[in-house]
Amino acid sequence: MSDPYLVFRQAVERPEEQIDLARAALTVALDDYPNLDISSYLARLDDLAVAVAARIGPDGDTARTIAALNIVLFKEQGFRANRDNYFDPKNSFLNEVLDRKTGIPITLSLVYMEVAQRVGLSFDGVGFPGHFLLKHVAANGAEIVLDAFNQGEIKSRDDLAKLLAAQYGNKVTLRPEFLETASKKQILKRMLNNLKAIYLREDAAKDLLKVLPVLERMVILDPASAEDVRDRGAVYLQLECFKQAREDLERYLVLAPDAADAGVVREKIIDLAKQVSRMH
């Protein structure tokens, strides 16, 4: 079996335009599915695009293409929001989303944008607060914001304001930056953040052996992310991998020397050094 971290690194350590987002997302699942046939799942996206193209016809415009995407994905294929078990880790694995045809906003959006791209309609991810969305920008600059979690529903500015109000009350108002395009690496990081949060909220003493591969990938994506390096060090510490924990915590202080918890981390490093010396 190939090194899953190496496979992920090869998928993401390249210029933005060269990252195959679907392939990179599938590599996230390799620890849980070591025999995953990535090519077969990419072929499924191709097959979905063929079905959509057949509905569009030769002269399909943007509206017709979106209608065809919605019919094929949500009516014929039955892709749907997993509202009943939103925090199931399987919702964050693209292979499981394609198998079970259910997911959360970001993974359903990923399916939608990948199929749309294959039929010639470009959508970008939008890291909207609390609810991932998609955006198409027309040649004249007009924007279409779409919600793959809700059957491909087009969102108006009023809809977006209501979505914010439902989640945050009157504390947050709609701002232009909420609709900024997310890069492919940002999309992958948001997927990994979801998994990280799920594994750390488990009641059964937290699934540290599950969260560690997630953090490894987050650091691969962004080696300068002090928070991810610190969190990986904290997991290593709980797993009693003291050498790795110390290295990560020391790296954290290099990346964020003025962090609010820098003093606490320095004390922990001193304790770790004593532990390591006693072990030798």
PyMOL commands that set and color helices and strands:
alter all, ss='L'
color gray80, all
select helices_A, chain A and resi 4-12+16-18+21-27+38-56+62-76+89-92+94-100+105-118+148-150+157-168+176-179+184-200+208-221+226-238+242-255+262-279
alter helices_A, ss='H'
color red, helices_A
select strands_A, chain A and resi 80-81+102-103+124-126+133-137+143-147+153-155+181-182
alter strands_A, ss='S'
color yellow, strands_A
deselect
rebuild
show_as cartoon
